[in-house]
Amino acid sequence: MRHKVAGKRLGRDMGHRNALRRNLINALFEHESIKTTDAKASAIRAEAEKLISIAKRALAHEDPMRGVHARRLLMARLNNKDVVAKVFSDLAPRYAERPGGYTRTYKMGMRNGDASKMVLLELVDREKA
């Protein structure tokens, strides 16, 4: 029984699962829209929103050390300086007045190869290319 077991395993061992989650969140923040399976999108959605909230709180606070701490937290989770800089310079100010719900999913249908449910996971209020 899986009572009170948090997170999705996604059929991978721990290291592979952590790398997958990190890569998907980096791609989401970099491109602001990714096409992935429904299970993977639901597994990363909450963590991506929490990272934006950490950056938002750091920018709203007057203490500069809080900003340093938040950048280090994001760097530990994302391991990509460019993406962390984008979160603090673009995404956190964009969602400063928004109380939450920074992502949205669109159902795309089934994938041809294995009939997996595909979704488009994107950040809301983004500029269309």
C-alpha positions as a LaTeX table, in Angstrom:
\begin{tabular}{lrrr}
\hline
Residue & $x$ (\AA) & $y$ (\AA) & $z$ (\AA) \\
\hline
Met1 & 0.00 & 0.00 & 0.00 \\
Arg2 & 1.20 & 3.51 & $-0.84$ \\
His3 & $-0.44$ & 5.43 & 1.98 \\
Lys4 & 1.05 & 8.91 & 2.40 \\
Val5 & 3.79 & 8.34 & $-0.19$ \\
Ala6 & 4.43 & 11.62 & $-1.98$ \\
Gly7 & 5.40 & 12.02 & $-5.63$ \\
Lys8 & 5.16 & 9.98 & $-8.80$ \\
Arg9 & 7.74 & 7.31 & $-9.54$ \\
Leu10 & 7.28 & 7.44 & $-13.33$ \\
Gly11 & 8.81 & 3.98 & $-13.78$ \\
Arg12 & 12.34 & 5.22 & $-13.08$ \\
Asp13 & 14.87 & 4.91 & $-10.30$ \\
Met14 & 15.57 & 7.90 & $-8.08$ \\
Gly15 & 18.51 & 9.40 & $-9.97$ \\
His16 & 16.82 & 9.11 & $-13.36$ \\
Arg17 & 13.61 & 10.56 & $-11.94$ \\
Asn18 & 15.43 & 13.55 & $-10.41$ \\
Ala19 & 17.30 & 14.22 & $-13.67$ \\
Leu20 & 14.07 & 13.99 & $-15.67$ \\
Arg21 & 12.29 & 16.38 & $-13.31$ \\
Arg22 & 15.18 & 18.87 & $-13.41$ \\
Asn23 & 15.41 & 18.74 & $-17.22$ \\
Leu24 & 11.66 & 19.21 & $-17.70$ \\
Ile25 & 11.51 & 22.19 & $-15.33$ \\
Asn26 & 14.55 & 23.76 & $-17.00$ \\
Ala27 & 12.92 & 23.33 & $-20.41$ \\
Leu28 & 9.64 & 24.76 & $-19.14$ \\
Phe29 & 11.31 & 27.87 & $-17.74$ \\
Glu30 & 13.59 & 28.30 & $-20.77$ \\
His31 & 10.96 & 27.86 & $-23.51$ \\
Glu32 & 7.88 & 28.69 & $-21.40$ \\
Ser33 & 6.03 & 25.82 & $-23.09$ \\
Ile34 & 6.75 & 22.10 & $-23.41$ \\
Lys35 & 4.93 & 19.12 & $-24.89$ \\
Thr36 & 5.13 & 16.07 & $-22.64$ \\
Thr37 & 3.03 & 13.26 & $-21.23$ \\
Asp38 & 0.25 & 13.94 & $-18.75$ \\
Ala39 & 1.99 & 11.98 & $-15.98$ \\
Lys40 & 5.26 & 13.89 & $-16.34$ \\
Ala41 & 3.48 & 17.24 & $-16.52$ \\
Ser42 & 1.51 & 16.56 & $-13.36$ \\
Ala43 & 4.70 & 15.41 & $-11.61$ \\
Ile44 & 6.61 & 18.66 & $-12.31$ \\
Arg45 & 3.81 & 21.22 & $-12.26$ \\
Ala46 & 3.70 & 21.78 & $-8.50$ \\
Glu47 & 7.48 & 21.97 & $-8.14$ \\
Ala48 & 7.78 & 24.50 & $-10.98$ \\
Glu49 & 5.15 & 26.72 & $-9.38$ \\
Lys50 & 6.90 & 26.51 & $-6.00$ \\
Leu51 & 10.18 & 27.65 & $-7.56$ \\
Ile52 & 8.49 & 30.70 & $-9.08$ \\
Ser53 & 6.91 & 31.47 & $-5.71$ \\
Ile54 & 10.31 & 31.30 & $-3.98$ \\
Ala55 & 11.69 & 33.83 & $-6.47$ \\
Lys56 & 8.62 & 36.06 & $-6.08$ \\
Arg57 & 8.92 & 36.18 & $-2.31$ \\
Ala58 & 12.64 & 36.98 & $-2.57$ \\
Leu59 & 12.00 & 39.94 & $-4.89$ \\
Ala60 & 9.19 & 41.28 & $-2.71$ \\
His61 & 11.35 & 41.21 & 0.42 \\
Glu62 & 13.69 & 44.12 & 1.24 \\
Asp63 & 16.46 & 41.97 & 2.73 \\
Pro64 & 19.14 & 41.30 & 0.06 \\
Met65 & 20.29 & 38.13 & 1.81 \\
Arg66 & 16.88 & 36.61 & 1.25 \\
Gly67 & 17.45 & 37.02 & $-2.49$ \\
Val68 & 20.81 & 35.28 & $-2.25$ \\
His69 & 19.26 & 32.42 & $-0.32$ \\
Ala70 & 16.46 & 32.06 & $-2.87$ \\
Arg71 & 18.92 & 32.05 & $-5.79$ \\
Arg72 & 20.91 & 29.31 & $-4.08$ \\
Leu73 & 17.75 & 27.27 & $-3.49$ \\
Leu74 & 16.79 & 27.53 & $-7.17$ \\
Met75 & 20.34 & 26.79 & $-8.28$ \\
Ala76 & 20.39 & 23.64 & $-6.15$ \\
Arg77 & 17.16 & 22.42 & $-7.74$ \\
Leu78 & 17.76 & 23.50 & $-11.36$ \\
Asn79 & 21.56 & 23.47 & $-11.71$ \\
Asn80 & 21.41 & 26.01 & $-14.56$ \\
Lys81 & 22.58 & 29.62 & $-14.04$ \\
Asp82 & 20.84 & 30.96 & $-17.15$ \\
Val83 & 17.46 & 29.55 & $-16.17$ \\
Val84 & 17.79 & 30.82 & $-12.59$ \\
Ala85 & 18.62 & 34.27 & $-13.93$ \\
Lys86 & 15.56 & 34.14 & $-16.20$ \\
Val87 & 13.30 & 33.13 & $-13.32$ \\
Phe88 & 14.46 & 36.12 & $-11.25$ \\
Ser89 & 14.61 & 38.67 & $-14.08$ \\
Asp90 & 11.55 & 37.70 & $-16.19$ \\
Leu91 & 9.20 & 35.23 & $-14.52$ \\
Ala92 & 9.05 & 36.42 & $-10.91$ \\
Pro93 & 8.32 & 40.08 & $-11.84$ \\
Arg94 & 5.73 & 38.93 & $-14.41$ \\
Tyr95 & 3.80 & 37.00 & $-11.75$ \\
Ala96 & 4.33 & 39.50 & $-8.90$ \\
Glu97 & 0.62 & 40.32 & $-8.63$ \\
Arg98 & $-0.63$ & 36.80 & $-9.39$ \\
Pro99 & $-1.44$ & 34.73 & $-6.27$ \\
Gly100 & $-0.60$ & 31.38 & $-7.88$ \\
Gly101 & $-1.48$ & 29.17 & $-10.82$ \\
Tyr102 & 1.44 & 30.02 & $-13.08$ \\
Thr103 & 1.05 & 26.99 & $-15.38$ \\
Arg104 & $-1.70$ & 25.61 & $-17.60$ \\
Thr105 & $-2.10$ & 22.33 & $-19.46$ \\
Tyr106 & $-3.81$ & 21.71 & $-22.77$ \\
Lys107 & $-4.73$ & 18.15 & $-23.68$ \\
Met108 & $-3.19$ & 17.21 & $-27.05$ \\
Gly109 & $-4.61$ & 13.71 & $-27.54$ \\
Met110 & $-2.79$ & 10.40 & $-27.70$ \\
Arg111 & 0.76 & 9.76 & $-28.88$ \\
Asn112 & 0.94 & 7.49 & $-31.93$ \\
Gly113 & 3.62 & 5.12 & $-30.65$ \\
Asp114 & 2.23 & 4.03 & $-27.29$ \\
Ala115 & $-1.08$ & 5.92 & $-26.90$ \\
Ser116 & 0.21 & 8.02 & $-23.99$ \\
Lys117 & $-1.86$ & 11.06 & $-23.11$ \\
Met118 & 0.07 & 14.10 & $-24.33$ \\
Val119 & $-0.33$ & 17.61 & $-22.94$ \\
Leu120 & 1.07 & 21.04 & $-23.64$ \\
Leu121 & 2.35 & 22.49 & $-20.35$ \\
Glu122 & 2.90 & 26.24 & $-20.55$ \\
Leu123 & 3.34 & 29.28 & $-18.37$ \\
Val124 & 0.35 & 31.62 & $-18.33$ \\
Asp125 & 0.59 & 35.26 & $-19.49$ \\
Arg126 & 3.52 & 34.56 & $-21.77$ \\
Glu127 & 4.35 & 36.40 & $-24.97$ \\
Lys128 & 3.41 & 34.40 & $-28.04$ \\
Ala129 & 6.29 & 33.79 & $-30.45$ \\
\hline
\end{tabular}
